[in-house]
Structures are given as C-alpha cells and as structure tokens.
C-alpha cells in the first residue's frame, strides 16, 4: 500500500514556510527582556554558560596536549615519580570553589527577587483548568487566556487549579511557577515594555496541553484605565467574598466583628501569628484561610471548640479566592487593586477590550518597536461553542486525511 499526499497539502506547507521566512529574517535565541528582573536571569544564565564553556574547552585542550606530550615513547618505560604540589592543589581547589560560590550567591539573589512578591503589588487571581486560564482583577474584570496589565506596575498572581498541576510561564518576563491543586502559589512581575507577550502552561496537563496558552497585554497606564472602563466588572473578588461570607454561607453568624460569636473574629488578623489548641503557631495567610474553610478541624484556634463544618465540595476555587480576598480586606489588605476610576457600565460583558475610540480598543492596537497589542474578546461561553468557555478545547470532529490507498 502506498500513500500519496495531495498537491494542495504540499503547496500549503510551502506557502506557510515561505511567509514565515518573509516575516522572520532571523530567529532570536531568546525572547526579549520585558520585566524588571529579566536582565538578572539572563546575566546569571550567560555567566554559567561562560564558565561551562571556558572549563569545557580548557579541559579538552589540556587532555589533547597531555595525550601528545606524554605519549608512550618506549616500550615498558617508567615515568618519573610525582610527590604532589601544594600550590597546584590549592589552585585547583580555591578557584573552582570561588567560582561555585559566585554562582550560588548570584543564584540566591535572583531567586529571592523572583519569588518574593512586593507588598505593594496589584493582586490578580488566577484559576487554571484543563485547558484554559481564568483571571480576575481586583476591580472585578474577568478574562480567559488573556491578561491585561499596566506597564511599570508590580503585579502579583495568586494562583490555584481546579484539576491537575499546571504551570504559568511568561518567557519575556523570565518567570514561571507551578499551579498546584489544593493550595495557593504566587508569581509576580513588573513589566517594563508595552506589548503583547506569550503565556504558556509549562507543565504537561493532558490531551490539549499544547493549546493551553494565551497572551499578556502590557499597556500604558492611561490605556489600561481605558480598557478597565470598557469592561464589565460585575462584583469584585472582595464584594463576591462578602456576599458569600455574610449571606450565602452564613459565616458572619459565628465570626462576628465584636468577637462575641462562636468563632474567632477575623478582623485585623492577616499576616499575624495565630495560636492553635495544639500549641503550634501558624501564620494567618492565604493558605491558612483556605485550609480553615476546607479542613477546619485541622487547625483549631486556641480557646474555641471544633464546631465549624467543612465547606469542601460546596465552594468552587473561584469562590474560595473571593472568600480569601474578603477576609484579607478585613485587615486592610486589598491586594493593590486597579487604578481605574471610571464606571464600567454600558459596555460589553465579555471582559475583554470593548469597541472604543482609544488606542488600545481599536483594531490598530498599541504599537512599539517589537510588539503589537491587539486585544481580543475573551470567550465567556456565551457563544455557540459546544466546548463551553474554553476556546482551546478540541472540537468533536473526525480526523481529516489527505492519504489515499
């Protein structure tokens, strides 16, 4: 049996390849640097490469030299006795140790900068699921597979997942972080260039892993404010959390502000230490709040009875994030928030850029020397998409073939 590929397929392949060569006269080895710490990551990487190349080539040269210089010249010859050299041994011990320590110190410095979010960062909540990213801004705007942020503003992503392990990876920002089920992880960056940058999932998460991507749109502050005003915000995470806390879940009946309820007050506790009945002290942070909602019997506050029921299976990951945001707000922590002061009424409910006369919201986008911002509408599942709100879900179509027997 022989297979014959149609001429249309071959022509299309050639056409695509030719257009790619026309648009890309050269292929960069690295994405551009678009965050405040991207240059630090690159500098450390190139330093390690330089050290590796230097010693790799040097070792090869010495091996070749010694193989020629001390090759066998007479059969059964006996070499001279060598009793060692203290200066030589100190040299090949001290120099590699010093180089290894510079790599360690530089690596620790870069790691500290990458994974210690600043306290004044604007907080955005992220939920990953097969195979899409859902973002919610502090002002309530929601996005799917797209993230709009202002240039020069520190941004903190608080992330979790509804199913398997995912990983947020933004190459231009030189940052990535696993998104793990049952816990919160954080990632932060400060974009330095307006533009459109790829967002990937860097952890294999199933059949359509390669399609779980999107874009980060970095805008000037004025354009970002215009984008916010053109997006329907609905409830902010704090407002949604307050509704759950006070009305739908009835948490406020036990956790009263005057500390007269059956549970401890939650005011002004975030970031402080909490003493448990076991004598252990834990930090009142995002992870503690989450665990207290889902597994309240594991961490009982000193002086209180284990009477709180579990809400596991009753709240979604997005509702958990809203509850965490509200409880944090009781301590004056609002996560940075957005800077938009304009009303978002009367605009599209898609949460993406609306049709407006501003530079960001027109088809022309925001253009710099290296990137073009063309905000698209994020699919909210309101269209006739049988895969719901996930634009990357594989369609239920039979596999096309161009082969014939």
Protein Blocks (a to p, Z undefined) as FASTA:
>chain_A
ZZdddfklmmmmmmmmmmmmmmmmbccfbdcdfbfklmmmmmmmmmmmmmmmmmmmmmmm
mmmmmmmmmgcfbghiacdddebjfklmmmmmmmmmmmmmmmmmmmmmmmmmmmmccfkb
ccddddddddddddddfkopacehiacddehiacddddddfkbccddddfknopacddde
hiacddddddfbgcddddddfbdebjklmmmgcddddddfklmmmmmmmpcfbjafklmm
mmmmmmmnommmmmcfklpafbdcfehkgopacddfkopacdddfklmmmmmmmmmlmcc
ehiacfbccfehkacfklmmmmmmmmmmmnopaghpaabfbdfehiafklpacddfbfkl
pmnlpadfkbccddddddehlaccfnljalkbccddddddfbdZZ
